[in-house]
Amino acid sequence: MTWPPFKAWTSKAFIDKNKYFVAINYGGELENRWVVLMSVLDSSVVLKLSWSQLSETTNWECGWDENINSDSSKLVNNKAEIISESYTQPSTDSGLTIPITKNFIRPWFRKI
């Protein structure tokens, strides 16, 4: 998978009734890489995942895939993964800051 992470992600299971997320920040090196995701529909749902968790194709899909058959019986509600608001500062290359301070903005998803 490409590093830094793309911005658009779809969870294959609902997480607090959400499945579409934006990668707002990232960091770390090698096997200690991490990504902060925020729900597209509910900004109070924020997750900090290891890069290896996010790269796991059985749990996450790059982009916003409407065709993923999410099974609501597999509802994920792991509060240990949800982090506090203090980590929600967007990265400078997210394109989510005002003003945009960087010429390079990370892509939302892989080009087809």
N, C-alpha and C positions, 0 to 999 in steps of 0.2 A: 504494500500500500504506500501511497505517496505521503511524504511528510513535508511541510505541515499539512494537517488534515483539511479536507474539503469542508465547506460550511454546512451543507444540507445532509441530514441523516434521518433514516426511518428505522424505528425499533420494530422488530418482528413480533413483539409482545407489548401490550399496553403497559405504560408506566404511569401510574396515577391518572389513568384514563387518557393518556397522551401517547402518540407514536411518532410525531414529527418534531425534530429538534434542530437547533442551530449550534454549531461549534463556535462558541464565542471567545474561547481562549484555549491555550495549549502551552505545554512546556516540558521540561525534563530532557534527559538524554538517554539514548539507547533503550534498554529495557525499563527505564524509569520514566518513560514518556507518559504524559497524561493529557486529557482533553476535558474541558468544561462544556457541557451541553445545556442549553436552555430550551424548554418547550416552546414551540411556535405559538400555541394557543394559550398557554398559562405560564407567564414568566416566573411564577413562584416555584415551578418545578425545574430545579437545577441539579444536574448530576456531574460528578467528577469521576471519570472512568480512566482506567489505564488504557494505553494505546492498544495493548494486546486484547483487551475486552472489546474495544470498539472495532478492531479489525476482524473479530470473529464473525464470519458471514452467517452463522446460524442465528445470531442475535441482532445484527445490525446490517443495514443496507445503505450504501452511499447514495445520496439523492433523496427525493421525496417520492416514494413509490406508492401510488394509489392501488396497485394491484396486489400488494402483499395481503394475504389472508391472515390477518391478526386474529388470534383466538382469544376472545375476552375471558375464557376460562383460565388462561395463562397470565392473568393480571399480575404484574410485578408491582410490589409495593414495599420495596426495600428502603426504609428510611435511612439506613446506614450509608447508602450511596448518595443521598440528597444532601447537598452542602449548603452552607449559609450564604447570605447575600454578599458577604465580604469578598467572595471569589468571582463575582459576576462582572468584573471590569473587563470589557472587550479588549482583545489584542489589537495592536496598532494596524495590523494588516487585515482586520476583519471587515472593514468598510462600514462598521456599525458605530463609529465614533463621530462626534461632531466637534470641530471640523475634522474632515478626513485628513490625517497628517502624513500619510504614506502614499507614494505613487503606485506601489504594488498592492493589489487587493487579492486575497486568496479566492480561488474559484469556488462556486457553490457546490459543484459536483463534477464528476468525470465527464469528459466530452465523449459522445457516442460516435 
